[in-house]
Amino acid sequence: MTFRLDTSAREALRPDEVVLVDWHVTGLCCADSGEFSVRALRRARLPARARPLDATPSGAVYAHPTAAAHLAGRDVAVRCRRVGPIRWFTTDLPPDAGLRACMGRLA
């Protein structure tokens, strides 16, 4: 799996920040069902469970273990949109990527 940060995402990250791909449980009966979110986070505030991922630039992306497992073997592009001081980090994954991954249908 490789995460590639485009120019907008690289410029939006501050020197002490990384991109975190987090996993949010949405199912009551199974912790495997959930959705992804992508956000910038100071390196010092990374959760202990976060794993570094193969990324360009190196060391810029971390993920929750469940998210990392669902994204194994995929190339993902990360972009950033800005509106004033607010930053939105997005990926090229489909909006329902978490559900598709849980069902084994993430293309």
C-alpha positions as MATLAB code, in Angstrom:
seq = 'MTFRLDTSAREALRPDEVVLVDWHVTGLCCADSGEFSVRALRRARLPARARPLDATPSGAVYAHPTAAAHLAGRDVAVRCRRVGPIRWFTTDLPPDAGLRACMGRLA';
ca = [
       0.000    0.000    0.000;
       1.312    3.410   -0.887;
      -0.101    6.765    0.070;
       0.895    9.665   -2.152;
       0.397   13.204   -0.903;
      -0.182   15.627   -3.750;
       1.247   19.139   -3.753;
      -1.743   20.665   -1.955;
      -1.515   18.120    0.882;
       2.253   18.527    1.245;
       1.948   22.311    1.435;
      -0.932   22.132    3.932;
       0.960   19.932    6.408;
       2.926   21.809    9.022;
       6.486   20.596    9.782;
       5.379   18.747   12.957;
       2.257   17.148   11.413;
       1.413   13.855    9.726;
      -1.718   12.521    8.030;
      -3.700   10.007   10.103;
      -6.051    7.530    8.403;
      -8.415    6.669   11.234;
     -11.071    3.966   11.551;
     -14.504    4.663   13.073;
     -16.612    1.679   14.102;
     -20.160    1.915   12.751;
     -21.467   -1.594   13.473;
     -22.831   -2.703   16.821;
     -22.078   -6.383   16.402;
     -18.752   -6.282   14.626;
     -15.772   -3.961   15.167;
     -14.735   -4.675   11.584;
     -17.550   -2.587   10.100;
     -16.714    1.082    9.932;
     -15.507    4.017    7.888;
     -12.246    5.823    7.211;
     -11.418    9.425    8.021;
      -8.308   11.377    7.079;
      -6.942   14.288    9.105;
      -3.760   16.107    9.980;
      -2.394   15.517   13.456;
       0.701   16.667   15.301;
       3.234   13.842   15.455;
       3.397   14.175   19.260;
      -0.358   13.480   19.518;
      -0.406   10.286   17.443;
      -2.288    7.457   19.171;
      -0.089    4.587   20.369;
      -1.932    2.193   18.036;
      -1.100    4.216   14.887;
       1.143    2.423   12.417;
       3.418    4.145    9.897;
       2.484    3.452    6.275;
       4.460    3.466    3.064;
       4.010    7.015    1.842;
       5.415    9.668   -0.410;
       6.930   11.649    1.279;
       8.265    9.045    3.677;
       6.884    9.103    7.231;
       3.986   11.409    6.376;
       1.082    8.940    6.807;
       0.001    6.795    9.772;
      -3.091    4.598   10.139;
      -5.257    2.824   12.679;
      -4.456   -0.945   12.492;
      -7.923   -1.840   11.137;
      -7.726    0.862    8.468;
      -4.244   -0.348    7.492;
      -5.513   -3.920    7.129;
      -8.406   -2.861    4.875;
      -6.154   -0.699    2.691;
      -3.389   -3.283    2.230;
      -2.247   -3.544   -1.380;
      -3.870   -0.300   -2.524;
      -2.421    2.948   -3.821;
      -4.200    5.948   -2.347;
      -3.830    9.614   -3.282;
      -4.279   12.224   -0.526;
      -5.368   15.783   -1.367;
      -6.121   18.853    0.692;
      -8.734   21.550    0.135;
      -8.503   24.858    1.934;
     -11.123   27.436    2.729;
      -9.327   30.146    4.639;
      -7.607   28.554    7.627;
      -9.675   25.340    7.445;
      -8.080   22.277    5.818;
      -9.904   19.171    4.518;
      -7.769   16.155    3.749;
      -9.432   13.716    1.351;
      -8.475   10.551   -0.496;
      -9.393    9.117   -3.873;
     -11.211    6.246   -2.134;
     -14.966    6.017   -2.756;
     -17.180    7.661   -0.101;
     -18.347    4.249    1.138;
     -14.867    2.675    1.117;
     -15.185    1.380    4.688;
     -18.395   -0.515    3.944;
     -16.947   -1.865    0.705;
     -13.789   -2.988    2.537;
     -15.848   -4.790    5.210;
     -17.750   -6.635    2.487;
     -14.578   -7.505    0.579;
     -15.598   -5.317   -2.356;
     -13.165   -2.412   -2.210;
     -11.903   -2.208   -5.816;
];
